[in-house]
Amino acid sequence: MTKLSLIRHLSNKPENTIYGGPTSPTPKRVTLRTLRSKFTQGRPLSMVTAYDYPSAVHVDNAGIDMLLVGDSVAMVVHGHDTTLPITMDEMLLHCKAVARGARRAFLIGDMPFGSFEESPQQAVASAIRMMKEGQMDAVKIEGGFPSRVEAVEKVVQSGVAVMGHVGLTPQAISVLGGFRPAAQSASEALSVIKQARALQDAGCFAVVLECVPAVVAAAVTRQLSIPTIGIGAGPNCSGQVLVYHDLLGMMQHPHHAKVTPKFCKQYAQVGAVIQAALTEYARDVEGGVFPGEKYSPYKIGKEEVDELRQGLMTEGLMDAANAVEECVNGAEVEVL
């Protein structure tokens, strides 16, 4: 045995990988310069919120500019009623999975509730974890009031790019009294505009505008010199973001149907297809249709079958020996 073959034999990596490869040449990554160039050319920016390896692959292949690993994973994936329960460690797990799947899109990790509110120093430490452990390109921080702006400024100064978020801020549900549209009055609208401007001045490279009237989003977008990314904010933003599961129509549970945002266009009804496939699978298993001969591809030689049967008899495992004999005689095992 040669040294090379010995190394391969002892490797902890499979010869043919499934999920991690083989891979095509690494595509050109989207960077802040890419986003800035597209923005200055007046071309809309696209962003999708996704949470795992398979969805990241799909988002990447679709040519989406930015992929946000959102704290909405708490609701969409973990089944909570708000975004508050998700922890930094849980977010990092999703970030790392997304980073393995997306090789082109600009990756943004959502800073979860409790990871930056205590102090700017806590915000910096959490943002660094997002970059180092989560393998993100930037972070998103909710809110635009003074303490949040201070945190954003310190994070940017530490060398981490920050996306801001104003309008409806789900992490503030405790003081908001529930998920409701923002900037519904002139005073609220003016506050949103001022907050967005403060976040820009603090160093944000872009700002998410969530659930605000289109006229307010237009005012913010015109006032800022950085991109605005709208979600339920009308057509006048610099770009748009939707949640992967929402835009694909993946969730069929009645509760989810009830809370699906009014602003979300469903580009497919993937959930219905999944439900039908799972129902058919259950029916095939219960009816003995699956796997059948077609999906039982692995063979064993006749001599090996005879040796196995004899070995089982020698060990006194008569039930197993009889099962082998019945299986072969019933042609349920393909013999070479």
C-alpha positions in Angstrom: 0.0 0.0 0.0 1.4 3.4 -1.0 1.7 6.2 1.4 -0.9 8.2 -0.6 -3.4 5.5 -0.5 -2.8 5.0 3.2 -3.5 8.7 3.8 -6.8 8.5 1.9 -7.8 5.3 3.7 -7.3 6.9 7.1 -9.0 10.2 6.2 -12.0 11.4 8.2 -13.4 12.9 5.0 -15.5 10.8 2.6 -14.1 10.3 -0.9 -17.3 11.6 -2.4 -19.0 14.3 -0.4 -22.7 15.0 -0.6 -23.6 18.4 0.8 -20.3 20.1 0.9 -19.2 19.2 -2.7 -18.0 18.7 -5.2 -18.2 22.4 -5.8 -18.0 24.7 -8.7 -15.4 27.5 -8.8 -16.1 30.1 -6.1 -18.3 32.8 -7.5 -17.5 36.5 -7.1 -18.7 37.5 -3.7 -21.0 40.5 -3.1 -19.3 43.0 -0.9 -20.1 46.5 0.5 -18.5 47.9 -2.6 -20.8 45.8 -4.8 -23.8 47.0 -2.9 -22.7 50.6 -3.0 -22.0 50.5 -6.7 -25.4 49.0 -7.4 -27.1 51.6 -5.2 -25.3 54.6 -6.8 -26.4 53.3 -10.2 -30.0 53.3 -9.0 -30.4 49.6 -9.3 -32.7 48.0 -6.6 -31.1 45.7 -4.1 -32.5 42.3 -3.2 -32.4 40.6 0.2 -33.9 37.4 1.6 -34.1 36.3 5.2 -33.1 32.6 5.5 -31.8 30.4 8.3 -30.0 27.2 7.1 -27.7 25.5 4.6 -30.4 24.4 2.0 -32.1 27.7 1.9 -28.8 29.6 1.7 -27.9 27.5 -1.4 -31.2 28.4 -3.1 -30.8 32.1 -2.3 -27.3 32.1 -3.5 -28.1 30.4 -6.8 -31.0 32.9 -7.4 -28.5 35.7 -7.4 -29.9 37.5 -4.4 -27.6 40.4 -3.3 -27.9 40.0 0.5 -28.9 37.1 2.8 -30.1 38.1 6.3 -29.9 35.4 9.0 -32.8 37.0 10.9 -33.8 36.7 14.5 -37.3 35.8 13.1 -35.8 32.3 13.0 -37.2 32.2 16.6 -40.7 32.3 15.1 -40.4 30.7 11.7 -38.1 27.8 12.6 -38.3 27.4 16.4 -42.0 28.0 16.8 -42.0 30.9 19.2 -44.6 33.7 19.1 -42.0 36.4 19.2 -38.3 36.9 18.3 -37.3 37.5 21.9 -36.4 33.9 23.0 -33.6 33.3 20.4 -30.1 33.4 21.9 -26.8 34.4 20.5 -25.6 30.8 20.6 -28.6 29.7 18.6 -28.2 32.5 16.1 -24.6 31.6 15.6 -25.6 28.0 14.8 -27.9 29.3 12.0 -25.3 31.8 10.8 -22.6 29.1 10.4 -25.0 26.9 8.5 -25.9 29.7 6.1 -22.3 30.6 5.6 -21.6 27.1 4.5 -24.3 27.3 1.9 -24.0 30.8 0.5 -20.7 31.6 -1.3 -21.8 34.7 -3.2 -24.4 36.7 -1.2 -23.4 39.4 1.3 -24.2 37.8 4.7 -25.8 39.7 7.5 -26.3 38.3 11.0 -29.2 39.7 13.1 -28.1 40.6 16.6 -30.7 39.0 18.9 -32.5 40.6 21.8 -30.2 40.7 24.9 -27.0 40.7 22.9 -26.4 44.5 22.7 -28.8 46.4 25.0 -26.6 46.5 28.1 -23.8 48.6 26.8 -21.8 49.5 23.6 -19.1 47.2 24.9 -21.6 44.3 24.9 -22.7 45.2 21.4 -19.1 45.2 20.2 -18.4 41.8 21.8 -21.5 40.3 20.3 -20.9 41.7 16.8 -17.3 40.3 16.9 -18.8 36.9 17.7 -21.1 37.2 14.7 -18.1 37.9 12.5 -15.6 35.4 13.9 -17.9 32.5 14.9 -20.9 33.1 12.6 -18.8 33.9 9.6 -21.0 36.9 8.7 -20.0 39.9 6.6 -22.0 42.4 8.7 -24.6 42.6 11.5 -28.0 44.1 11.9 -29.1 46.0 15.0 -32.7 47.0 15.7 -33.7 50.5 16.9 -32.7 54.0 16.3 -33.0 55.8 19.7 -29.9 57.3 21.2 -28.5 54.3 23.2 -28.9 52.1 20.1 -27.2 54.7 17.9 -24.3 54.8 20.3 -24.0 51.1 20.2 -24.0 51.1 16.4 -21.3 53.8 16.3 -19.0 51.7 18.6 -19.6 48.5 16.6 -18.7 50.3 13.3 -15.6 51.8 15.0 -14.6 48.2 16.0 -14.5 47.3 12.3 -17.9 45.6 11.8 -20.3 46.8 9.2 -23.8 47.5 10.5 -27.2 47.5 8.9 -29.8 49.6 10.9 -33.5 48.8 11.4 -36.3 51.3 12.1 -40.1 51.4 11.8 -41.6 48.3 13.4 -38.9 46.8 15.6 -40.1 43.3 16.7 -37.6 43.1 19.6 -39.4 46.1 21.2 -42.8 44.2 21.3 -42.9 44.6 25.1 -43.2 48.4 24.8 -45.0 48.4 21.5 -47.8 46.2 22.9 -47.7 43.9 19.9 -46.7 43.8 16.2 -48.3 46.8 14.6 -47.4 49.1 11.7 -45.1 52.1 12.6 -45.1 55.8 11.6 -48.9 56.0 11.5 -48.9 59.6 12.6 -46.9 62.6 11.5 -44.9 62.7 14.7 -44.1 59.0 14.6 -43.1 59.4 10.9 -40.8 62.3 11.7 -39.2 60.2 14.5 -38.6 57.3 12.1 -36.9 59.7 9.6 -34.7 61.2 12.4 -33.7 57.7 13.7 -32.8 56.6 10.2 -30.6 59.7 9.7 -29.0 59.2 13.1 -28.1 55.6 12.2 -26.6 56.7 8.9 -24.5 59.3 10.8 -23.4 56.5 13.2 -22.0 54.6 10.2 -24.7 52.2 9.1 -24.2 51.0 5.5 -27.9 50.5 5.0 -31.2 50.7 7.0 -34.2 48.4 7.0 -37.6 50.1 7.0 -40.3 47.7 8.3 -44.0 48.2 8.2 -44.2 52.0 7.5 -46.3 53.8 4.9 -44.8 54.1 1.5 -44.8 57.9 1.7 -42.7 57.7 4.9 -40.3 55.2 3.3 -40.0 57.6 0.3 -39.1 60.5 2.6 -36.4 58.4 4.4 -35.0 57.1 1.2 -34.7 60.6 -0.3 -33.1 62.0 2.9 -30.4 59.3 3.3 -27.3 58.7 1.2 -27.3 55.0 2.1 -29.7 52.3 0.8 -33.0 51.7 2.5 -34.3 48.1 2.5 -38.1 47.9 2.7 -40.2 45.2 4.2 -43.8 46.2 4.1 -42.6 49.8 3.3 -43.8 50.2 -0.3 -41.9 50.6 -3.6 -39.9 53.7 -2.9 -37.0 52.0 -1.0 -33.6 51.2 -2.4 -34.2 47.5 -2.1 -36.6 44.9 -0.7 -36.4 42.0 1.7 -38.8 39.1 2.4 -38.6 35.9 4.5 -37.7 32.8 2.6 -40.5 30.7 4.1 -43.1 33.5 3.5 -42.3 34.2 -0.1 -42.3 30.5 -1.0 -45.6 29.8 0.8 -44.0 27.0 2.8 -46.1 27.0 6.0 -49.4 25.3 5.8 -50.3 25.5 9.5 -53.5 27.5 10.1 -51.7 29.6 12.7 -49.0 30.7 10.3 -51.6 31.4 7.6 -53.3 33.7 10.0 -50.1 35.7 10.8 -48.6 35.7 7.3 -47.8 39.4 6.7 -50.1 41.3 4.4 -47.2 42.8 2.5 -45.7 39.4 1.5 -46.2 38.2 -2.0 -46.1 34.4 -2.2 -44.2 33.4 -5.3 -45.0 29.7 -4.9 -47.1 27.3 -2.8 -44.2 25.1 -1.8 -45.9 24.1 1.5 -48.8 22.5 -0.4 -46.3 20.4 -2.5 -44.4 19.3 0.6 -47.6 18.3 2.4 -48.8 16.3 -0.6 -45.5 14.5 -0.9 -45.3 13.6 2.8 -48.9 12.4 2.7 -48.1 10.2 -0.3 -45.0 8.8 1.4 -46.9 7.9 4.6 -49.5 6.2 2.4 -46.9 4.2 0.5 -45.2 3.0 3.7 -48.4 2.0 5.3 -49.5 0.2 2.2 -46.2 -1.6 1.7 -45.6 0.1 -1.6 -42.3 1.8 -0.6 -39.5 0.9 -0.9 -40.2 -2.1 -3.1 -37.6 -3.6 -5.4 -36.9 -0.3 -7.2 -35.6 1.4 -4.1 -33.8 -1.7 -2.6 -30.7 -1.5 -4.8 -28.1 -3.2 -2.6 -27.0 -6.8 -3.5 -25.3 -9.6 -1.8 -23.7 -12.6 -3.4 -25.3 -16.1 -3.2 -22.3 -17.5 -1.5 -22.4 -14.7 1.1 -26.0 -15.4 1.7 -25.4 -19.1 2.3 -22.5 -18.3 4.6 -24.6 -15.8 6.5 -27.4 -18.3 7.0 -25.0 -21.0 8.2 -23.4 -18.5 10.6 -26.7 -17.6 12.0 -27.7 -21.2 12.5 -24.3 -21.9 14.2 -25.0 -19.0 16.6 -28.4 -20.4 17.4 -30.2 -17.4 15.8 -32.8 -19.5 14.0 -35.4 -16.7 13.5 -32.8 -14.6 11.7 -31.6 -17.6 9.7 -35.2 -18.4 8.7 -35.8 -14.8 7.7 -32.8 -14.9 5.4 -34.1 -18.1 3.8 -37.6 -16.8 3.4 -36.4 -13.5 2.0 -34.2 -15.3 -0.7 -36.9 -17.8 -1.6 -39.4 -15.0 -1.9 -37.1 -13.0 -4.2 -37.1 -10.1 -1.8 -33.3 -10.1 -1.8 -31.6 -9.8 -5.2 -28.8 -12.4 -5.4 -25.8 -12.0 -7.6 
